[in-house]
Amino acid sequence: MRVSYQKRILLTAIVMLTAFIFVVAALWFPLVKRDVKIMDAIFVIDITDSMNVKDAELDGENVSRLAWAKEFTRRTLLEMPCGAHAGLAIFSESRSLILMNPVEVCGSYHDLIQMLEQVNPYMAWARSSEVSKAVYTAIRQAKEIDPRPTIVMLTDGHESPPINPTLFPKFAGKPGEIHGILVGIGGEELLPIPKTNDKGVIEGVWGINEVMHEDVFASMRADRDVNVNKPRSEHLSSQKKSHLATLANRVGFAFVSSPNDPVDLVDTIRDESNTREQTIDYDLYAWFAGAALFLILLVFLPYRWFVRTDD
């Protein structure tokens, strides 16, 4: 089909007018009421030294476990539906520290991301990494938040000092009372653990004689030596999948190892959470603005890509 110059001018005018209508709609169209199932979650990020090991894969590159945890949290927040609430926390030693109580993800997305970007190793207040006790602390904290959020803890599961699997730290709560997910990070190969100074700067790696290799507290509680023939490898780290799975089972959490898609994690959070129906105001701004931009771009494309023209 051939299109004359006059018709091209008319078509261009129609397209630009339609784009203008979309721009006006983006600015003035009222919010749309929408019923959605929403969840509340708090992301707890491990900031201990073992999280600086670079064996987590992100977009085809090896990055530190902490970098992976922060980026995957960001992508997960982006996939959560408007109306859902998310908070941020970190853990070091045996305690978790809430940085930001759950807030609505769409209206507070930039606040969440700014806080997430501040998460760094220098925030650690101790050199130990008692993952199990940190989970217990996070559970106690979640009980004090209304509505109770689902805990999403991102960690490699590396306990330092180590704990003996036969003498697990006692959990005083009720399994499943607080919903949660342990997200395992890291590879299967044992790698040296970077050592950080009090400013969070990496200065070498932990040596074999600089860390505890035995659960001395378990030996004190037990009536036998529970550390017989235990290898001296606590200066090295990998993702402790078995330990995390056991811990998750003890507290009634789900466990996922190195997820690839944040959408899948959002689905898991939804499955594990006590979701509730809520009517939210849905803004169609992005849809109208996107349509307007698409039409404007069409105007600048050669007409011969679409029809034959009479020059």
N, C-alpha and C positions, 0 to 999 in steps of 0.2 A: 504494500500500500504506500502510495506517495502522499506526502503532506506538504502543502504549500507554505510559503513563508508566513502568510497571514494566519493560517491555522496554527502554525508553531507559536506565534505570538499569543494567540488566544489560549492555547494549551498551557503555555507558561504562566499566563495570568491566572488561569483556573487553579493550577498547582500552587502558586504562591498565595492565592486567596485561601485555599484549603489549609495551607501551612499556617497562615495567619490565624485562621479560626482555631486550629489546634493550640497555638500559642496562647490565645485568649482563654481557651478552655483550661489549659494548664494552670493559668494564673487565677481563674475565677470559678472553675467548676467546683461545686460543693463536695465535701467529703462524703464518701459512701459508707454506709453502715454494713458491717460484715461480721458474721459469727465465726469465730475460730476457736480451735482447741489450743490452749496455751500452757506452757510449762514454766516453772521457775528453777533456775540452776545457779550454782556457784562453782566457778572454775578455780581449782586449787593447784597451783603450779609449784613443783619441786625446784628449789633454787640451790640445792646443795652441790658440792664440788663434782660429784659423778655426772651431773647433768651437763658438764662442760665437755664431756667426751664427744668427739665428732664421728658418730656412727649412725646418725639418723638420716634417712634419705628424704629429700624434699625437692620436688621438680627435677629429679635426676642428679642432684648434687648431694654430697655428704655435708651435713651441718651438725652443729652441736645439738644435743638433746634439748637443751633449753631453748635454742632458737626454733627448733621444730615445734616445741610445745607452745611457744608464743604465737607463731604463725598459724598453726593449726587451730588454736583458740580463736584467733582473729577471723579465720575463714568460717569457723563454726558459728561465731556470733553473727556473721553476715548471712548465714543460711537460716537462722532462727526467725520464726514468723513475728511480725509486728504484734505487740501485745504480750509476748513472752518477756520474762524478766531474767536478767543475768547479773551475777556479781563476780568479783575477782578476789582471790586470796593467794598467799604464798605459804610455803612451809620450809622450815629449817629446824634442826634439832628434833624435838618431839612435839612441836606445836605448829599449828597453822595460824596465820595472821590474816584477818579479813582486811583487804584494802578498800573494797567498795561493796556495799550491800547491794543485793539485786535491784536493778532498775530496768525500766522498759527499754528493750534493745534498740528499737528504731529511733525513738526520741533521744536516747542517751548513747547512741553508737559511738560518736566521736569522743565522748567522755570516757567510755570504756576503753577505746583504742589508745587514747592518751595515757591512761593509767597502765594499760598493758605494756606500752612501750617503755615505761619506767622500770619494769621488772628486770632486775639484773643481779648477778652473783653477789655484788657488794651489799645487798640488802640482807644477806644471811647473818644472823646474830650468833651463830655457833658453827663449829666444824662437824658436829655429828649429824647423822641422818637416820633418825628412827622413824621409818615410814609407817610402821604399824601404829605406833602411838600418835603420830600426826593424823592418821585416819580417824582414830578414836576422838581426838580433839576436834577435828572438823565436824564429826557427828554431833558432839555436844554443842558446838556453836550453831549448827543448823537447827537444832531443836529450839533455839531462842529466837529464830527468825520466823515471822508470820507473813505469808504462808511458808511452810517449810520447803526449802529448795532441795533439789536433787544435787548431790555432790558429784562433780566431775573432777577427779584427781589425776593429773598428768605427771607420771613419775617413772623412773627406771626400776624402782623397787629395791634399790641398793641400800641395805641396812648397814650403818656404821656408827657404833660397833655392831658386829654381826649378832644375830640371834639364832639360837638353836631351834630347828623346826619341831623338836619334841617338847620344847618348853616355851611355847608362844606367849607373848605378853597377854595378860588376861583382859578380855573385853567385858566390861561391866554392863553394857547396854543390851538391848533386845535386837537380834539380827533382823534386818528389814524394816525396822521402825523408821529409819531415815533411808530413803532411796539413794542409790549412788552408782557410779561407774568408775572403775580403775582403768585408766588408759596407759598401757605399757609403752615405753619408749626405749629405743636402742636396739642394737644388733645382738647376735648370739655369741660373738667372739669377745673374749676377755681382753680389754684394752687398758693401758695406763690411765690413771685418774689425774687430770690437771690439778695443780695446787694453786689456790688463790690467796693473795694477801688480804689485809683488812680493808682494802679499797676495791676488792673484786678483780684485781689484775692477776692474770695467770703467771706464775713464777715456777716453771718446771712441773714435775709430776710427783705424786706421793711415792716414797720408797717403801720397800718391803718391811723395813724396820721402823717405819714411822706410823703405822696403823695397827689396830688391834685385830688379831686373827682368830680370837676365841671369844665365845660368849661366857665371860667370867662370871657374870651374874647368874647364868643358868647353872654353872658348876656349883655356885654357892647354894642355890635352891635345891639342887638334885642330891640324891644319895649316892651318886656315882659320877665318874668323870665322863661328861657328855661330849667332850671335845677330842676324844681319842682319834688319832689318824686324820684329823681335819687338815686339809691342805692350806698352806700359807699363801693365799691368793687374794686377800681382801684389799690389796693395793691396786687391784685390777677390777674392772667393772664390765658387766653386760646387762642386758635386760633380764630381770629375775622373774621370768614368766610363771614358774611353778609357785614361787613365793607369793606373787601377786594374786594368782588364782586361789591359793589357800586363804589369803587374807580377805579376798572378796567374798569367799564362801562363809567365812567366820562372821562377817558383819552384814551379810545379805545384799552385797553389791553385785553388779555385773562386772565382767572383765573383758576388755578388748585389747588386743595387742597390735600396735603400729597400724591404726586404721589409715586407709588411703583417701577416703572421700568424707569430707565434713558433713555432707548430706546424710551419710549413713550414721554418723555419730549423733546428729540431730534426731534421726529416727530412733536411735537407741535411747537417747534422753527422753523422748516422748513416750517410748514403751515403758521405761523404768519410772516415769514420773506420775504423780497424781495430777493429771491434766484437768483443766476446768474450762467450761465454755465461757467465752466472753465476747461481747459485742464491741468491736473496735471501729474507729473512724479510719477508713482506708483512703489514702490520698492517691488520686490517679495522675498526679503531676508528671511522674516519670514516663508514663505511657503516652500522654499527650505530647510532652516535650520530645520524646523519641520519634513519634510519628511526624512531628513538624520538622525535625532535623532531617529525617529520611527524605521528605518531600523536597526540602531545600537542596539537598545533595543531588536529587534527580535532575533539577533544573540545570546544573552545571555539567551533567553528562552529555556526551554527543548524541544528538537525535538519531544518527545513523545506527546507533546500537539497538534501537527499538523499531524504527520504521524507515522506509526509504523516503527521501525528501526531494522536493523540486527546488533547486537553487536558482 
